[in-house]
């Protein structure tokens, strides 16, 4: 039996009247956080580069997809076959350079064509017609959502021509943040800090750096160096002065290099 078909059967058995109580209690809404969590665990495994871990975490993501489709199928809404058929049809439609005779110059034109075809599809169905940015999930982590919003706006021409534009915008927004900090207005500080972060995301996009991945890498680096400080200080952690902790931090930094 093909393994995907076997997985579908296993999930259906778990949802059967005499199946697993936990699986039977789930709804699409209750499964949404699990799907998000498993997706992040898959990203962690991919970054760690561990083949077995990647395979396992992708399996967890796939199981969540199949279970949600099973729940929907039981309600007479859709099933995993419809999910697979829909994404297969979409991939064919949106890759005319592969499945038709359209010539493209590179990946940037592929992305532009994807967005153009997507908008044409939505415009053809007035009931589904939405704005350019409507396809960016609100549940995405803020940095990733900002990155995707910038990407989509850029594909319809709303963007700077080169990195100099977003770099200048960072300075402009930092100056506005400084003024808000000087005024001591928490609401203004929050607004201006958000503008700074969004400007940095746009700069990252122009530099072809994913800001979510960049920040994750920096946080991992911070955790490693802080662990070194904790290990060296031992029981004195929490009572040592900042100068000593900073010295140990730099020690960890030099050791990494």
Residue pairs with C-beta under 8 A, 6 or more apart in sequence:
1 9
7 62
7 63
7 66
8 66
8 70
8 80
11 23
11 63
11 66
11 67
11 70
12 70
13 19
14 20
14 23
14 24
14 67
15 23
15 24
15 67
15 70
15 71
15 74
17 24
23 67
26 67
26 71
27 71
28 68
28 71
28 72
31 64
31 67
31 68
31 71
32 139
34 64
35 61
35 64
35 65
35 68
36 139
38 57
38 60
38 61
38 63
38 64
39 61
41 57
41 60
42 54
42 57
42 58
42 60
42 61
44 57
45 53
45 54
45 56
45 57
45 58
46 54
47 213
47 216
65 80
65 83
66 80
69 78
69 79
69 80
69 82
69 83
70 79
70 80
72 78
72 79
73 79
73 80
92 99
93 117
93 121
94 113
94 114
94 117
94 118
95 110
96 102
96 113
96 117
97 103
97 104
97 110
97 113
102 113
104 110
104 113
111 151
111 155
112 155
115 132
115 152
115 155
115 156
118 135
119 132
122 128
122 129
122 130
123 129
132 152
132 153
132 155
132 156
133 149
133 152
133 153
135 152
136 145
136 148
136 149
136 152
137 145
138 145
140 148
141 212
142 197
143 197
143 201
143 211
143 212
143 215
144 210
144 211
144 212
146 197
146 198
146 201
146 202
146 211
147 201
147 204
147 205
147 210
147 211
147 212
150 159
150 201
150 202
150 205
151 205
153 159
154 205
160 166
160 169
160 202
160 206
162 206
163 203
163 206
163 207
165 206
166 199
166 202
166 203
166 205
166 206
167 203
169 199
169 202
169 203
170 196
170 199
170 200
170 203
172 199
173 192
173 195
173 196
173 199
174 196
176 192
176 195
177 189
177 192
177 193
177 195
177 196
179 192
180 188
180 189
180 191
180 192
181 189
200 211
201 211
204 210
204 211
204 214
205 211
221 256
224 252
224 256
225 249
225 252
225 253
225 256
226 249
228 248
228 249
228 251
228 252
228 255
229 237
229 245
229 248
229 249
229 252
230 237
232 248
232 251
233 240
233 244
233 245
233 248
